Structures are given as C-alpha cells and as structure tokens.
Amino acid sequence: MEVDLHLHTTASDGRLTPAEVVQVAARKGLTIIAITDHDSVEGVSSATEAARPFPSLRVIPGVEINTDAPDGPVHILGYFMDYENIEFQSGLKALRHSRELRAQKMLANLEGLGIHVDWQRVQELAGGGSMGRPHIAQAMLERGYISSLGEAFTKYIGRKGPAYVKRARLSPVEAVEMVVRAGGLPVLAHPADINNLEALVAKLKGVGLVGLEAYYDGYRKKTIQRLVGLAEKHGLLTSGGSDFHGLGSADETPIGGVDVPFYCAERLISLAEQREVLTR
C-alpha cells in the first residue's frame, strides 16, 4: 500500500499537522500522497516542504470541496490545482467563512439544548484552518457533554440532529468548474452511496470531471468493481484513499490503510503531465 490520495490535516478538520501526516506516510513507506483538506489548501505548502527530507515520497496538492445536490451532499476532490490562484483562493475563503457562520448557528442551537460550547475554544481547535463539525464535537467532549466524538454527531450535530445547521455550499457542477478553472483535475469523492450516481457522473464529466474515488475506506470488493466499471464506462480515472482525519476513533482507517492500486496515482500524474499542469 504505497498510495493515499485522500488525507486531512489541521488545515481543516484533521488532528495531525501537514508535517505530521507526511512523517507518518514516510514512516509507513508510502510513495505518493495527496493533502485534501476541506475547502482549504493551506496545508499543501507545509506538507510539500516537510516531504523534502523524504525523496521517495511525493505530495500531490489537493482539496476536498463540500457541495450539496438535490439528493444529499456530494464531495469533489481536486488534484494538481494552481492552489495559489487568486480566484481559487477567494472561492475557498468564502466557503470557509460559511463554515464559521454555520458553526456559530450550531453553537446557538446547542445552547438552546442546555449545552454550552465556547466559540473561542472552537476557534482554537480549528487553529486557523477550515472549521468543521469535528471541532465542535471536540469542544463538547472536553466539556463532558458527550463520551465520544461520534456521539456528538449521532445525538446533536449530525444531519438529523437537533443542533444541525445547513450551510451555503456550491453545487457539484460549480465545484468541478472551480477546480478546472484553477487548472486542476476534479474527482468525485466516496461516490458509492450517492443517489442517481450515473446521471450525476455523466453531468459532471460534461463540465470537467476526470475520475471516481473507487478505492475508499470500508468499500468492499463488489462496490469497488461497480465503481471501477462505471469509471471505465464513462472514460474516467479511478482514485482512492483513507479519508484519514486522525480523530482517534478505534475504527478509523489509518494513513495508507486502503489498498489503492499504484496505477491510480500514475494515471492521475500522467493526465496532469498531459495537461501541462505540472509545468506551471
């Protein structure tokens, strides 16, 4: 297992810094990883710098953009974007701002349930990165309102929880177009449970989608085969990764814990080379 193309850091809702993620990946013998924080590329430069002492490890710049579709949330992974592009950075900044507004509303809802979570502490846990519900969950855990991070989602801030709040998001099409405008390669993240998947894939390919994440945490052989077949049918690449956050749960897949075929990374890099995004 040499490849992990879906990793989160403290630049969003991960618990390890970009440098720590790189160090773990290098120690495990991985050769290609991608930093894909939610609505943020703030960890890419530091991860790339941290990888310099490890010549056998390559860091691909990435992002994961959360979107909403009529049938539920859809996440778009982007690879090899010009992550310093002003328009791209501005778009991500707007998404991160919407995350903060959402978090404040959820804290207000929790207050109405008799659960006081300090806004300043949530900000501290986010560490200046892209704020997410795990930061609220961590603050709740510290105050003793819950016994595990998962309990925060199942009881309070999950999609069906009493404190849940929607936030302003892009559509999947808008997210794909955003990555393409920044010169990147968009891939549909963990797509197995998306309703009307094939119709969505066809629609997104029309605006620049290049791949499906077929190898993912918990996906069984039958699911992987279905997604690989769908990718082949539509002329798309396949990708994969652990979706590691480092939240400390016993069932979390570790860095490099998903068996992603090496050719997935090779084909992604080859396409980037063909489109000359590696020569910028």
N, C-alpha and C positions, 0 to 999 in steps of 0.2 A: 504494500500500500504506500505508494510514493506521492500521490496526488490528493490535494484537498482544496477545492475551488469555492468553498463557502465557509468563511471564518469571520467571527465578530470579535471586536476588541473594545477597550474602554472609549473608543471614539464614538461608539453608540451604546449598546446595552450589554456588551461583553464584560467579563470581570478581569481579564488579563490585558495588559498594555500591548500595543503592537509589537514592541520588542520582546515581550514575554512569549507571545504567540510564535514569533519567529524562532526563539530559542527552543521552545518545546518541539516545533516542527523539525528543526535541525537535529535535535537530540534523537528524534524518532526515525531519522533517516529519510524524511520526505524530500523530494527534489523540486516540486512545483506547488506553490500555494497561492491563494488569492485572498486578499483582505476585502471583505464585502460588508462593510458596516451599513446599518440602516440610515438611509438619507444622508450619508456622510462619507467623505473621502479624506477626512482629517488624519486618519491613521496610516495612510498609504506611504507618505514620505518617510515617516519614522520607521515603518516596517522595512522599507527598502534599505534604509541606512543600517538598520540592525542586522540585515542579511549580508552585509559586506564581508564580515569575517567567515561566512559560510559559502564559499564559491560554488558548492554543489546544489545550493538552494536558490530557486528563482521565485521572486514575489511578483505576482501579476496585480496591477491596480484594478480594484473592483468597487462595486457599490451594490446595495440592495434597496430598491425603491418600493415602498409600500403603496399599493393602489387599491381602489375599490371598483368592483364590477357589479352589475345587477344581481349576480348570484352569490356575491361574497367577496372577500379580499383576494387580491392577486398580487404576487410579488414579482418584480422584474430585477434580475441580476444584470449588471453591466460590467463588461471587461474591456480593458485597454482604452478607456476614455482618455481624452486630454483633460485630466482632473483639475488642471489649473485654469481651464476655460472659464472666462468671466460669466458668461450666460449660464453655464452648467453650475458653477458655484452659487450663483444668485438663486437658481431654482432650488437647489438643495437647502440653502439657507431659509427660504420661505417654508419648505417642508418641515425643517427643524423648529421653526417658530410656531407652526401649527401644532407640533408635538407638545411644546411648552404650554400653549393655551389649553390644550386638551388635558394635560396633567393637572393644571390648576383647577379645571372644572371637576375632574375626578376627585381631587382632594376636597373640594366643596361638597360633593356628594357623600364622600366618606364621613365628613364632619356631621352631616345630617343623620348618619347612621351611628353616631357616637364614637367615631374613630378619628382621632386627631393625628394627622401626619403633617409634620413641619415642612413647609415649602423649601426653606433654606436647606434642610437636610436632603431633600430630593435633588436639589441643585448640586449639592456636594457629591452625592453619589453618582450623578451624571458626569461630574468632573469636567464640565465644559463641552462634553460631547453631545451627540444626538440623544435626547431624552426619550425614555420608553417606559412602559408599564413595569418592567422588572425593577426599575429604580424605585417606583412607588412600593412595590412588593417588598423590596429590601428594607425600606424605611418602616413598613408595617411590621416586618419580622423583628426589627431592632426594638420596637416599642412593645413587643409581646402580644400584638393583636392576632397573630397567626403563628402556627407551629412550623410552617414550611412555605417556601415561595409559591409552590403550586396551589396552596390553599387560598392565597390572595386572588388567584385567577378563578378558581372554581367557586368561590363564595362571594367575591366582591367586584373584581375588575375585568373578568372575562367578558366575552361578548354578550352573555346572558345575565351578567351580574348586575346588582342594583346600583353600583357606582360607575358602570361603564359609560364612556362617552365616545361618540364617533368624532373623528377629526377630519379637517379638509384634506383631501387626497387627490392625486392625479388619477385619471383613468389609465388602464393598462396601455392603451394606444398612446396617450400623452407621455407616459414613462418611457416606452420604447423609442418614441420620436426624440425625447430628451437625450437619451443615451446616444442615438445615432447622430444627432446634431453635434455632440461632443466628440464624434469620431470613434465611438465605442461599439462593442458587439453585445446586443441585448439577448438574454437567455431567460426563458420562463422558469421561475423557481418552483421547486417542490409541487409539480402540477397534478399529481395523481388524484387528488380529491376535488379538483376544480370541476364544477358542473359545466356541461356543454363544452368540454375541453377541445374537441377537434374544431369546432366552429371558432373558438377563440384563437386557437393556433393559426388557422387559416387567415383570420383577420389581422393578427399581429405580424404574421410573415409579410403581409402586404405592406406594412409600414417599416419593416426592417428587422424583425426577429430572426436570429440566426441559430437558436438552439433550445433544447429542453433539458432540464435537470432530471435525468433519468435515474441516476445513482444517488440515493439520498437516505438519510437516517431512517431506519425502520422499513424501507421498501423491500419487499420480498421478490423472489425471482420472477414470479408471474407478473407482478406490477412493473418491474424493470423491463421485461420483454415487451409488454404492451407499450410502454413509453418509447422504447428504442424503435419498435415497429412504427409508431406514429411519427417519430422524428424522421425515419427513413422515407416514409410515405410523402412527407412534405419537404424533403430535401434539407433537413436541419441537422445540426451537430447535436451531440449529447454531451452533457456535463454532469458534475456530481460533487458532493462534499458532505461534511458532517453537520453543518449549521451550528458549529460549536460556539457556545456563549460562556462556558466556564461557570455556570451558576451553582455548581456543587451538588446537583441532584444525583442520586445513585444511578439513575437510568440514562444519564446524558452520554451521548456518544462522544468519545474524546477526539482530539485533533488527529486526523488520519485514520479515524475509526470506520470509515466507509470504504469499501473496495471499489475505487474508481479506476477504470482501465486507463492506462497511461496514454492511449491514443486519444482520449478525450481532450487532454491538455495539448497534445501535439497538434491536433486538428484546429483547436482554438488558436494556438500560436501561429499556425500556418495561415489561417484566414486573416489574422491580424497583419502578418507579413505581406500577404497578397494585397491587402487594402492599404498598405504602407503606413498603418498607424504606429508601427514600431520604429519608424524612421523619423518621427517628429522630433 
